[in-house]
Amino acid sequence: MESLKMQLESNYLLKKKRNKLKLIKGKFISFEVKGIIAIFDGRCKQ
């Protein structure tokens, strides 16, 4: 019984870590995309 609880907790923590990584990755990617769009906008306006 105790080991099952431990397993569930570790699975939960792993999922939490993965979600955090996904969030960070998502923010980073959206930041990159915004930068690329800004560069294209700058070129179009010149």
Jmol script that loads the backbone (N, CA, C; Angstrom):
load data "model"
ATOM      1  N   MET A   1       0.836  -1.200   0.000  1.00  0.00           N
ATOM      2  CA  MET A   1       0.000   0.000   0.000  1.00  0.00           C
ATOM      3  C   MET A   1       0.877   1.258   0.000  1.00  0.00           C
ATOM      4  N   GLU A   2       1.903   1.226   0.828  1.00  0.00           N
ATOM      5  CA  GLU A   2       2.779   2.396   0.944  1.00  0.00           C
ATOM      6  C   GLU A   2       3.521   2.672  -0.368  1.00  0.00           C
ATOM      7  N   SER A   3       3.967   1.591  -1.018  1.00  0.00           N
ATOM      8  CA  SER A   3       4.729   1.760  -2.260  1.00  0.00           C
ATOM      9  C   SER A   3       3.843   2.332  -3.366  1.00  0.00           C
ATOM     10  N   LEU A   4       2.572   1.951  -3.368  1.00  0.00           N
ATOM     11  CA  LEU A   4       1.638   2.467  -4.369  1.00  0.00           C
ATOM     12  C   LEU A   4       1.484   3.981  -4.214  1.00  0.00           C
ATOM     13  N   LYS A   5       1.362   4.409  -2.959  1.00  0.00           N
ATOM     14  CA  LYS A   5       1.236   5.843  -2.679  1.00  0.00           C
ATOM     15  C   LYS A   5       2.483   6.587  -3.159  1.00  0.00           C
ATOM     16  N   MET A   6       3.645   5.993  -2.895  1.00  0.00           N
ATOM     17  CA  MET A   6       4.904   6.599  -3.322  1.00  0.00           C
ATOM     18  C   MET A   6       4.946   6.713  -4.842  1.00  0.00           C
ATOM     19  N   GLN A   7       4.511   5.642  -5.519  1.00  0.00           N
ATOM     20  CA  GLN A   7       4.505   5.636  -6.977  1.00  0.00           C
ATOM     21  C   GLN A   7       3.617   6.749  -7.518  1.00  0.00           C
ATOM     22  N   LEU A   8       2.429   6.864  -6.942  1.00  0.00           N
ATOM     23  CA  LEU A   8       1.493   7.896  -7.388  1.00  0.00           C
ATOM     24  C   LEU A   8       2.089   9.286  -7.184  1.00  0.00           C
ATOM     25  N   GLU A   9       2.721   9.489  -6.034  1.00  0.00           N
ATOM     26  CA  GLU A   9       3.325  10.795  -5.748  1.00  0.00           C
ATOM     27  C   GLU A   9       4.439  11.111  -6.733  1.00  0.00           C
ATOM     28  N   SER A  10       5.284  10.120  -7.018  1.00  0.00           N
ATOM     29  CA  SER A  10       6.392  10.363  -7.942  1.00  0.00           C
ATOM     30  C   SER A  10       5.863  10.623  -9.350  1.00  0.00           C
ATOM     31  N   ASN A  11       4.813   9.908  -9.746  1.00  0.00           N
ATOM     32  CA  ASN A  11       4.197  10.147 -11.056  1.00  0.00           C
ATOM     33  C   ASN A  11       3.647  11.564 -11.130  1.00  0.00           C
ATOM     34  N   TYR A  12       3.004  11.992 -10.048  1.00  0.00           N
ATOM     35  CA  TYR A  12       2.429  13.334  -9.986  1.00  0.00           C
ATOM     36  C   TYR A  12       3.525  14.394 -10.121  1.00  0.00           C
ATOM     37  N   LEU A  13       4.631  14.176  -9.400  1.00  0.00           N
ATOM     38  CA  LEU A  13       5.738  15.129  -9.456  1.00  0.00           C
ATOM     39  C   LEU A  13       6.354  15.169 -10.848  1.00  0.00           C
ATOM     40  N   LEU A  14       6.478  13.995 -11.471  1.00  0.00           N
ATOM     41  CA  LEU A  14       7.025  13.944 -12.825  1.00  0.00           C
ATOM     42  C   LEU A  14       6.140  14.722 -13.787  1.00  0.00           C
ATOM     43  N   LYS A  15       4.831  14.521 -13.668  1.00  0.00           N
ATOM     44  CA  LYS A  15       3.897  15.230 -14.542  1.00  0.00           C
ATOM     45  C   LYS A  15       4.010  16.731 -14.323  1.00  0.00           C
ATOM     46  N   LYS A  16       4.119  17.127 -13.052  1.00  0.00           N
ATOM     47  CA  LYS A  16       4.245  18.544 -12.728  1.00  0.00           C
ATOM     48  C   LYS A  16       5.496  19.129 -13.378  1.00  0.00           C
ATOM     49  N   LYS A  17       6.613  18.381 -13.270  1.00  0.00           N
ATOM     50  CA  LYS A  17       7.869  18.837 -13.863  1.00  0.00           C
ATOM     51  C   LYS A  17       7.728  18.989 -15.366  1.00  0.00           C
ATOM     52  N   ARG A  18       7.094  17.989 -15.999  1.00  0.00           N
ATOM     53  CA  ARG A  18       6.917  18.024 -17.454  1.00  0.00           C
ATOM     54  C   ARG A  18       6.073  19.208 -17.869  1.00  0.00           C
ATOM     55  N   ASN A  19       5.003  19.461 -17.116  1.00  0.00           N
ATOM     56  CA  ASN A  19       4.131  20.589 -17.433  1.00  0.00           C
ATOM     57  C   ASN A  19       4.891  21.903 -17.314  1.00  0.00           C
ATOM     58  N   LYS A  20       5.744  21.998 -16.291  1.00  0.00           N
ATOM     59  CA  LYS A  20       6.531  23.207 -16.102  1.00  0.00           C
ATOM     60  C   LYS A  20       7.475  23.396 -17.282  1.00  0.00           C
ATOM     61  N   LEU A  21       8.106  22.295 -17.705  1.00  0.00           N
ATOM     62  CA  LEU A  21       9.010  22.362 -18.847  1.00  0.00           C
ATOM     63  C   LEU A  21       8.259  22.793 -20.094  1.00  0.00           C
ATOM     64  N   LYS A  22       7.062  22.232 -20.293  1.00  0.00           N
ATOM     65  CA  LYS A  22       6.246  22.593 -21.456  1.00  0.00           C
ATOM     66  C   LYS A  22       5.916  24.074 -21.422  1.00  0.00           C
ATOM     67  N   LEU A  23       5.566  24.582 -20.237  1.00  0.00           N
ATOM     68  CA  LEU A  23       5.235  25.996 -20.093  1.00  0.00           C
ATOM     69  C   LEU A  23       6.426  26.864 -20.467  1.00  0.00           C
ATOM     70  N   ILE A  24       7.599  26.511 -19.924  1.00  0.00           N
ATOM     71  CA  ILE A  24       8.811  27.279 -20.200  1.00  0.00           C
ATOM     72  C   ILE A  24       9.123  27.232 -21.694  1.00  0.00           C
ATOM     73  N   LYS A  25       9.022  26.013 -22.272  1.00  0.00           N
ATOM     74  CA  LYS A  25       9.274  25.847 -23.701  1.00  0.00           C
ATOM     75  C   LYS A  25       8.297  26.689 -24.512  1.00  0.00           C
ATOM     76  N   GLY A  26       7.027  26.646 -24.129  1.00  0.00           N
ATOM     77  CA  GLY A  26       5.997  27.399 -24.836  1.00  0.00           C
ATOM     78  C   GLY A  26       6.265  28.895 -24.788  1.00  0.00           C
ATOM     79  N   LYS A  27       6.642  29.390 -23.617  1.00  0.00           N
ATOM     80  CA  LYS A  27       6.955  30.810 -23.475  1.00  0.00           C
ATOM     81  C   LYS A  27       8.149  31.170 -24.341  1.00  0.00           C
ATOM     82  N   PHE A  28       9.169  30.306 -24.330  1.00  0.00           N
ATOM     83  CA  PHE A  28      10.379  30.566 -25.097  1.00  0.00           C
ATOM     84  C   PHE A  28      10.064  30.599 -26.584  1.00  0.00           C
ATOM     85  N   ILE A  29       9.266  29.616 -27.043  1.00  0.00           N
ATOM     86  CA  ILE A  29       8.927  29.539 -28.465  1.00  0.00           C
ATOM     87  C   ILE A  29       8.112  30.764 -28.872  1.00  0.00           C
ATOM     88  N   SER A  30       7.124  31.145 -28.061  1.00  0.00           N
ATOM     89  CA  SER A  30       6.294  32.297 -28.408  1.00  0.00           C
ATOM     90  C   SER A  30       7.146  33.568 -28.428  1.00  0.00           C
ATOM     91  N   PHE A  31       8.121  33.648 -27.534  1.00  0.00           N
ATOM     92  CA  PHE A  31       9.034  34.794 -27.509  1.00  0.00           C
ATOM     93  C   PHE A  31       9.846  34.840 -28.795  1.00  0.00           C
ATOM     94  N   GLU A  32      10.360  33.671 -29.236  1.00  0.00           N
ATOM     95  CA  GLU A  32      11.123  33.591 -30.476  1.00  0.00           C
ATOM     96  C   GLU A  32      10.263  33.999 -31.657  1.00  0.00           C
ATOM     97  N   VAL A  33       9.042  33.482 -31.698  1.00  0.00           N
ATOM     98  CA  VAL A  33       8.131  33.790 -32.809  1.00  0.00           C
ATOM     99  C   VAL A  33       7.858  35.288 -32.854  1.00  0.00           C
ATOM    100  N   LYS A  34       7.620  35.886 -31.697  1.00  0.00           N
ATOM    101  CA  LYS A  34       7.378  37.331 -31.640  1.00  0.00           C
ATOM    102  C   LYS A  34       8.581  38.092 -32.177  1.00  0.00           C
ATOM    103  N   GLY A  35       9.781  37.624 -31.827  1.00  0.00           N
ATOM    104  CA  GLY A  35      10.996  38.268 -32.317  1.00  0.00           C
ATOM    105  C   GLY A  35      11.096  38.185 -33.827  1.00  0.00           C
ATOM    106  N   ILE A  36      10.799  37.003 -34.375  1.00  0.00           N
ATOM    107  CA  ILE A  36      10.860  36.813 -35.827  1.00  0.00           C
ATOM    108  C   ILE A  36       9.836  37.709 -36.514  1.00  0.00           C
ATOM    109  N   ILE A  37       8.613  37.756 -35.948  1.00  0.00           N
ATOM    110  CA  ILE A  37       7.564  38.601 -36.527  1.00  0.00           C
ATOM    111  C   ILE A  37       7.997  40.062 -36.486  1.00  0.00           C
ATOM    112  N   ALA A  38       8.611  40.472 -35.375  1.00  0.00           N
ATOM    113  CA  ALA A  38       9.068  41.855 -35.238  1.00  0.00           C
ATOM    114  C   ALA A  38      10.113  42.174 -36.297  1.00  0.00           C
ATOM    115  N   ILE A  39      11.016  41.229 -36.555  1.00  0.00           N
ATOM    116  CA  ILE A  39      12.053  41.432 -37.572  1.00  0.00           C
ATOM    117  C   ILE A  39      11.403  41.600 -38.943  1.00  0.00           C
ATOM    118  N   PHE A  40      10.433  40.719 -39.250  1.00  0.00           N
ATOM    119  CA  PHE A  40       9.754  40.813 -40.546  1.00  0.00           C
ATOM    120  C   PHE A  40       9.001  42.131 -40.659  1.00  0.00           C
ATOM    121  N   ASP A  41       8.329  42.554 -39.590  1.00  0.00           N
ATOM    122  CA  ASP A  41       7.607  43.824 -39.586  1.00  0.00           C
ATOM    123  C   ASP A  41       8.568  44.971 -39.861  1.00  0.00           C
ATOM    124  N   GLY A  42       9.718  44.933 -39.209  1.00  0.00           N
ATOM    125  CA  GLY A  42      10.719  45.977 -39.404  1.00  0.00           C
ATOM    126  C   GLY A  42      11.171  46.046 -40.851  1.00  0.00           C
ATOM    127  N   ARG A  43      11.379  44.901 -41.468  1.00  0.00           N
ATOM    128  CA  ARG A  43      11.821  44.860 -42.860  1.00  0.00           C
ATOM    129  C   ARG A  43      10.735  45.374 -43.787  1.00  0.00           C
ATOM    130  N   CYS A  44       9.486  45.041 -43.494  1.00  0.00           N
ATOM    131  CA  CYS A  44       8.376  45.459 -44.349  1.00  0.00           C
ATOM    132  C   CYS A  44       8.170  46.973 -44.270  1.00  0.00           C
ATOM    133  N   LYS A  45       8.377  47.536 -43.087  1.00  0.00           N
ATOM    134  CA  LYS A  45       8.122  48.963 -42.896  1.00  0.00           C
ATOM    135  C   LYS A  45       9.212  49.831 -43.516  1.00  0.00           C
ATOM    136  N   GLN A  46      10.417  49.303 -43.646  1.00  0.00           N
ATOM    137  CA  GLN A  46      11.527  50.110 -44.160  1.00  0.00           C
ATOM    138  C   GLN A  46      11.371  50.424 -45.636  1.00  0.00           C
TER     139      GLN A  46
END
end "model"
wireframe off; spacefill off
backbone 0.3
color backbone group
